[in-house]
Amino acid sequence: MQKYSINRQNFQKLRKPDAVIFDWDNTLVDTWPLIHQSINKTMEAMDKPVWSFQKVKDTVHKSMRESFPEIFGNSWQEAGDIYKKSYQEIHLDKICLLPNSLNLLDFLLQKNIKVFLVSNKIGSTLRKEVKKLNLEKYFFSIVGAHDADFDKPKADPVKLALMSSSISLEKNYIWFIGDTVADVECAHNCKVEPIIFGMDHNEVSITISSEILANGFCKTKAPALYFDHQEVIDLLSK
């Protein structure tokens, strides 16, 4: 953990937010196994080599409309249909919350801190998963891919999420909690506080470079980092 010392220190220095924006996949819920299975069904159907579990974790962070053209070229929409069908066959039965996610959402609700959900998962699928886990009451709004004109890391989905709320990017202190570089960059584009959630054996997603960990996106400041949602509860309880 020595290599993350400045990030951990910056986590402890965080002040109470007016609002929190969460990523979804692998920040509040465990979906890597579902994504891995669906990606490989798609690869097989498109006559491409399957990916290891680690490669999926190291690669997947953009929305489908941004990432699939890079992988499948002009056939990306066909591949996207295969992926969506495969994922939708399993996600509602197998999706589960990560440890202490529900405790954190309960805590924020009790503290009257507004919570927003912004994901690069297709919006309709995202909202089905939230409903399946009976979490609708925790989020002021739920925004996924294709809901706004652009997806993360652009600021558009965050602006859409905050619309009609009392929270403003210009006036309020907002946390953005996520696990990949798309979340850190999106926080930077929105001028809010980026906070990295690193769940995997006290490691951080390889999508977040050592340069970003040390200096922040575009050399702003080292982003805060934590590994267990209970840490947020403890911090805000002080």
SVG drawing of the C-alpha trace seen along z (x, -y; Angstrom):
<svg xmlns="http://www.w3.org/2000/svg" viewBox="-37 -28 43 47">
<polyline fill="none" stroke="black" stroke-width="0.4" points="0.0,0.0 3.1,-2.3 2.7,-3.1 -0.8,-4.5 0.2,-6.5 -0.5,-10.0 -3.9,-8.7 -4.8,-7.2 -3.8,-10.4 -5.9,-12.5 -8.9,-10.2 -8.5,-11.0 -8.5,-14.7 -11.8,-14.7 -14.5,-17.0 -18.1,-16.1 -19.8,-16.3 -23.0,-18.0 -23.6,-15.1 -22.1,-11.8 -22.0,-10.5 -21.4,-6.7 -20.3,-4.5 -22.2,-1.2 -20.2,1.8 -17.6,3.0 -18.0,-0.1 -21.4,0.8 -22.0,4.2 -19.9,7.1 -20.3,7.6 -16.9,8.7 -17.9,12.4 -21.1,11.4 -19.1,9.0 -16.4,11.7 -19.0,14.3 -20.9,12.0 -17.7,10.6 -16.5,14.1 -19.8,15.3 -19.6,12.2 -16.0,13.0 -16.8,16.5 -19.8,15.5 -17.6,12.9 -14.8,15.4 -12.4,13.5 -10.1,14.9 -11.7,15.0 -10.3,12.7 -9.0,13.8 -10.7,12.5 -7.8,10.2 -7.9,8.7 -11.6,7.9 -10.8,6.1 -7.9,4.3 -9.8,3.2 -13.5,2.6 -14.3,-0.9 -15.8,-2.7 -19.4,-2.6 -20.3,-0.1 -20.8,-2.8 -17.2,-3.9 -15.4,-0.6 -17.0,1.8 -16.1,0.0 -12.4,0.3 -12.8,4.0 -15.2,5.1 -14.9,2.3 -17.9,2.0 -19.5,5.0 -19.7,3.4 -23.5,3.1 -23.9,6.8 -21.5,7.6 -23.3,5.2 -26.6,7.0 -24.9,10.4 -23.3,8.9 -26.6,7.3 -28.5,10.6 -25.9,12.6 -25.7,10.2 -29.4,9.8 -29.9,13.6 -27.9,13.7 -27.6,10.3 -30.7,10.2 -30.2,13.7 -26.5,13.2 -25.8,9.6 -24.9,8.9 -23.8,6.0 -20.2,5.6 -19.4,5.7 -20.8,2.7 -22.3,1.1 -25.8,1.2 -24.5,0.0 -22.9,-3.0 -26.0,-3.9 -28.1,-3.6 -25.6,-5.9 -25.7,-8.6 -29.5,-8.5 -29.6,-8.9 -27.2,-11.9 -29.4,-13.5 -26.5,-13.5 -28.0,-13.3 -26.7,-10.4 -26.6,-10.0 -25.8,-7.0 -23.8,-7.6 -22.7,-4.5 -21.5,-3.5 -23.9,-0.6 -26.8,-1.0 -29.4,-3.0 -32.3,-0.6 -30.2,2.3 -28.8,0.2 -32.2,-0.7 -33.4,2.9 -30.4,3.9 -31.1,1.2 -34.7,2.2 -33.8,5.9 -31.7,5.0 -34.4,2.7 -32.1,-0.3 -34.2,-3.0 -34.9,-4.9 -31.2,-5.7 -30.6,-7.6 -32.0,-11.0 -31.4,-10.0 -29.9,-7.1 -28.1,-7.8 -26.6,-5.2 -25.0,-5.0 -27.1,-6.6 -29.2,-8.6 -27.2,-11.7 -25.6,-12.8 -22.2,-11.5 -21.2,-9.0 -18.4,-9.1 -15.8,-10.5 -17.7,-13.4 -19.5,-15.6 -22.9,-15.2 -24.3,-12.3 -23.4,-14.0 -25.1,-17.2 -28.2,-15.1 -28.1,-13.4 -28.0,-16.6 -30.7,-18.3 -33.8,-19.2 -31.9,-18.6 -30.7,-21.3 -27.1,-20.3 -24.9,-22.4 -21.4,-21.6 -20.5,-25.2 -21.8,-25.8 -21.6,-22.4 -18.8,-20.1 -19.4,-16.8 -17.6,-13.4 -17.4,-11.2 -16.6,-7.6 -15.6,-5.0 -13.1,-2.3 -11.7,-3.2 -10.0,-6.0 -13.3,-6.9 -14.6,-7.9 -11.5,-9.9 -11.5,-11.7 -15.2,-12.4 -14.8,-13.9 -12.0,-16.1 -14.2,-17.2 -17.0,-18.1 -14.6,-19.8 -15.7,-17.6 -13.7,-15.4 -12.5,-12.2 -12.3,-9.3 -11.0,-5.9 -12.6,-2.7 -10.0,0.1 -11.6,3.4 -9.2,6.0 -6.8,7.2 -5.9,3.6 -5.0,2.9 -6.2,0.3 -7.6,0.8 -4.7,0.8 -6.7,-1.7 -5.7,-4.3 -2.0,-5.0 0.7,-5.6 0.9,-9.2 -2.8,-9.8 -2.4,-8.2 0.5,-10.4 -0.7,-13.7 -4.3,-13.4 -5.9,-13.8 -4.1,-16.6 -1.8,-17.0 -4.4,-18.5 -3.7,-16.5 -3.4,-12.9 -6.9,-11.4 -8.2,-10.0 -8.4,-6.2 -10.1,-3.6 -10.8,0.1 -13.8,0.8 -17.0,-1.2 -17.0,-1.0 -14.0,-3.4 -16.3,-6.1 -18.8,-5.5 -16.0,-5.8 -14.6,-8.9 -18.0,-10.7 -18.8,-9.6 -15.9,-11.5"/>
</svg>
